[in-house]
Amino acid sequence: MIVWTQQFREILNAIEEIYDPVAVQQFPSHVFRILGGIVPHDIAMLGAVDNATGRWAGSVSEPVPDGWHDRAAELAPTHPCTVYMRNGGDDPVISVNDLVSERELRDLVHYTDLMRPLSVDYHLLAVLRVPGGVGGCSVYRSVPFSEEERQSLAILQPHIARAYLLAQLHARLRRSKFPKSELAPGMEEMTAREREVLYWISQGKRDKEIAQILGISVRTVHKHVSNFLHKLGLETRTAAAGLWREGVGFDAGTTDELMRELGRKNVSGLFAAALMDHRQV
């Protein structure tokens, strides 16, 4: 994988921007805007198929014909990319154009009912694995995507996935325990990454373990701890962890599942590989 110098700088800026805290309702448009500067496209979509109901729910970057959303919800469970992910496919970026031939694609109802009405023929999907479902952030356009664009999306994929989970987690916390959006004093000012660090501290993890889980350095963990202690007006991480458990009170079920999924998404390896490829240029 080779990424040119200017493009690599743009990707680094995009990664930083992806983690800007936004409301879960604004997350799709937030990602669509960032992707537009890295992988130009005609239309973008972000959503997931619920394993229990088999239905798709998501957002689209541009206006679509009447009835398109309902048809997408019906067809998403049988889409070749959904089937690929459910069967254990683990590529971070996939495309319907890779999974079926051009002739087979034209014969698919997914093409005739969903792609053709949007005047698009080519597709890339950054995989989003969420508790209880499979999903992705897709980009479509009328001309093929280059290998360089595919590589760029592959570098962004784990960051899009993590930021998506963080946005979902934050929304669930606010709905389940703070219906009036009244978090503990200072907690509203905490960044998404600071909340992650504090969560793992509340679970008894040491700094080195937290660094490994989040794919950051121990020094960065210390920096986040210092920042949230100042925001919370506390002196010790023990006090902060107690406030977190009392004030947030993680539920069993979907919230814990989100945190476990976040814990599995160590992006440092992929990012290090990107750096190595960059240095070879």
C-alpha positions in Angstrom: 0.0 0.0 0.0 1.5 3.3 -1.1 0.0 6.7 -0.2 1.6 9.9 -1.6 2.8 12.6 0.7 0.1 15.2 0.1 -2.6 12.6 0.2 -1.2 11.2 3.4 -1.4 14.7 5.1 -5.0 15.0 3.9 -5.8 11.6 5.4 -4.2 12.5 8.7 -6.3 15.7 8.9 -9.4 13.6 8.0 -8.7 11.1 10.8 -8.4 14.0 13.3 -11.7 15.6 12.1 -13.6 12.3 12.2 -13.3 12.2 16.0 -14.7 15.7 16.4 -17.7 15.2 18.8 -21.0 15.4 17.0 -24.6 14.4 17.9 -25.4 10.9 16.5 -28.0 12.4 14.2 -25.3 14.6 12.6 -22.7 11.8 12.3 -23.6 10.7 8.8 -23.4 14.2 7.3 -20.2 14.7 9.3 -18.6 11.7 7.7 -20.0 12.3 4.2 -18.4 15.8 4.2 -15.0 14.4 5.3 -15.1 11.6 2.8 -15.8 14.0 0.0 -12.3 15.4 0.3 -10.6 12.0 0.3 -12.8 9.8 -2.0 -14.9 12.0 -4.3 -18.3 10.5 -4.9 -21.7 11.2 -6.3 -23.7 9.9 -3.3 -22.8 8.4 0.1 -24.8 6.3 2.5 -24.3 5.2 6.1 -26.4 2.6 7.9 -26.7 -0.9 9.3 -28.8 -4.0 9.0 -30.4 -5.2 12.3 -29.8 -8.9 12.6 -33.0 -9.4 14.6 -35.4 -7.6 12.3 -33.4 -7.9 9.0 -34.2 -4.3 8.2 -31.8 -1.5 7.1 -31.8 1.9 8.6 -29.5 4.7 7.5 -28.8 8.1 5.9 -28.1 9.2 2.4 -26.1 12.2 1.4 -28.3 13.4 -1.5 -32.1 13.4 -2.2 -33.4 10.1 -3.5 -36.6 9.1 -5.4 -39.8 8.5 -3.5 -39.9 5.1 -2.0 -36.2 4.5 -2.3 -35.5 4.3 1.4 -38.3 1.7 1.9 -36.9 -0.4 -1.0 -33.3 -0.1 0.5 -34.6 -1.3 3.8 -36.2 -4.3 2.1 -33.2 -5.3 0.0 -30.3 -4.6 2.3 -30.4 -8.0 4.0 -29.8 -9.8 0.7 -27.3 -7.3 -0.7 -24.1 -9.1 -1.8 -22.0 -7.0 0.7 -24.3 -7.8 3.6 -24.2 -11.5 2.7 -20.4 -11.3 2.5 -20.1 -9.7 6.0 -22.5 -12.1 7.6 -20.6 -15.1 6.1 -17.4 -13.9 7.9 -15.8 -11.7 5.3 -13.3 -9.6 7.1 -12.0 -7.1 4.5 -12.2 -3.5 5.8 -13.3 -2.2 2.5 -15.5 -4.2 0.0 -17.4 -3.5 -3.2 -20.4 -5.0 -4.9 -18.3 -4.7 -8.1 -15.8 -7.2 -6.6 -18.4 -9.7 -5.5 -20.3 -10.1 -8.7 -19.5 -9.7 -12.4 -20.7 -6.7 -14.3 -23.4 -8.7 -16.0 -24.6 -10.3 -12.7 -24.7 -6.8 -11.2 -27.0 -5.5 -13.9 -29.4 -8.3 -13.3 -29.6 -7.8 -9.5 -32.7 -6.1 -8.2 -30.3 -4.1 -5.9 -28.9 -2.5 -9.0 -32.2 -1.9 -10.9 -34.1 -0.6 -7.9 -31.3 1.2 -5.9 -28.3 2.0 -8.0 -29.7 2.7 -11.5 -32.3 5.3 -10.1 -29.3 7.2 -8.7 -27.3 6.9 -12.0 -24.4 5.2 -10.3 -22.5 2.0 -11.3 -19.5 1.8 -8.9 -19.4 1.3 -5.2 -17.0 1.1 -2.2 -18.1 0.2 1.3 -16.1 0.8 4.6 -17.3 -1.9 6.9 -19.0 -1.0 10.2 -19.4 -3.9 12.6 -21.9 -3.0 15.3 -23.4 -5.1 18.1 -26.5 -6.9 16.7 -25.9 -6.0 13.1 -23.7 -5.3 10.2 -23.3 -2.1 8.3 -21.1 0.2 6.4 -20.4 3.6 5.0 -20.8 3.4 1.2 -19.7 5.8 -1.6 -21.1 5.5 -5.1 -20.4 7.2 -8.4 -20.7 6.8 -12.2 -17.0 6.1 -12.8 -14.7 3.5 -11.3 -12.8 4.1 -8.1 -9.0 4.0 -8.2 -6.9 1.7 -6.2 -5.4 4.7 -4.4 -8.9 5.8 -3.4 -9.7 2.3 -2.1 -6.5 2.4 0.0 -7.4 5.8 1.4 -10.8 4.5 2.5 -9.2 1.4 4.0 -7.0 3.7 6.2 -10.0 5.7 7.3 -12.3 2.7 7.8 -11.3 1.8 11.5 -11.6 5.4 12.5 -15.0 5.8 10.9 -16.1 2.6 12.7 -14.8 3.7 16.1 -16.2 7.2 15.8 -19.6 5.7 14.8 -19.6 3.5 17.9 -18.7 6.4 20.1 -21.5 8.5 18.7 -24.0 5.6 19.3 -22.6 5.1 22.8 -22.9 8.7 23.7 -26.5 8.9 22.5 -27.5 5.8 24.4 -25.9 7.1 27.6 -27.9 10.3 27.3 -31.1 8.6 26.6 -30.9 5.8 29.1 -29.5 7.6 32.2 -29.8 11.3 31.5 -33.1 11.9 29.6 -32.8 15.6 30.2 -29.1 15.6 29.0 -27.9 16.5 32.5 -24.6 14.7 32.8 -22.4 15.1 35.9 -20.8 18.5 36.2 -17.9 18.7 33.8 -18.7 15.5 31.9 -20.4 17.4 29.0 -17.0 19.1 28.3 -15.2 15.8 28.1 -14.2 14.6 24.7 -15.2 11.2 23.3 -11.6 9.9 23.8 -11.5 11.2 27.4 -14.8 9.3 28.1 -13.3 6.2 26.7 -10.2 6.4 28.9 -12.4 7.1 32.0 -14.6 4.2 31.2 -11.7 1.7 31.0 -10.3 3.2 34.3 -13.7 2.5 35.9 -13.3 -1.1 34.7 -10.0 -1.5 36.5 -7.7 -1.2 33.5 -4.1 0.0 33.9 -2.7 2.8 31.7 -0.7 0.3 29.6 -3.8 -1.8 29.0 -5.9 1.2 28.1 -3.2 2.4 25.7 -3.2 -1.0 24.0 -7.0 -1.1 23.8 -7.3 2.3 22.3 -4.2 2.2 20.1 -2.5 5.2 21.7 0.6 5.8 23.8 0.7 5.6 27.6 1.7 9.2 27.6 -1.4 10.1 25.7 -3.5 8.2 28.3 -1.9 10.3 31.0 -2.7 13.5 29.1 -6.4 12.5 28.8 -6.5 11.7 32.5 -5.1 15.1 33.4 -7.6 16.8 31.1 -10.7 15.1 32.4 -9.6 15.5 36.1 -9.4 19.2 35.5 -12.8 19.3 33.7 -14.4 17.3 36.5 -12.8 19.3 39.3 -11.3 16.2 40.9 -7.8 15.2 42.1 -7.7 11.5 41.6 -8.7 9.0 38.9 -10.3 6.9 41.6 -12.7 9.7 42.4 -13.4 10.2 38.7 -14.1 6.5 38.2 -16.5 6.6 41.1 -18.3 9.6 39.6 -18.5 7.8 36.2 -20.0 4.7 37.7 -22.5 6.6 39.8 -23.4 9.2 37.3 -23.4 7.1 34.1 -24.1 3.7 35.3 -23.5 1.5 32.3 -26.4 -0.8 31.5 -26.1 -4.4 30.6 -26.8 -5.2 27.0 -26.3 -2.8 24.2 -24.2 -0.3 26.0 -21.7 -2.9 27.3 -21.7 -4.4 23.8 -20.7 -1.1 22.3 -17.8 -0.7 24.8 -16.6 -4.3 24.1 -16.7 -3.6 20.4 -14.7 -0.4 20.9 -12.2 -2.4 23.0 -11.6 -4.7 20.1 -11.0 -1.9 17.6 -7.3 -1.3 18.1 -6.4 0.8 15.1 -2.7 1.2 15.9 -1.6 -1.7 13.7 -3.3 -0.5 10.6 -2.1 3.1 11.2 1.5 1.9 11.7 1.3 0.0 8.5 0.1 3.1 6.7 3.1 5.0 8.2 5.5 2.4 7.0 4.1 2.5 3.5 4.3 6.3 3.5 8.0 6.2 4.5 8.7 3.9 1.6 7.6 6.5 -0.9 
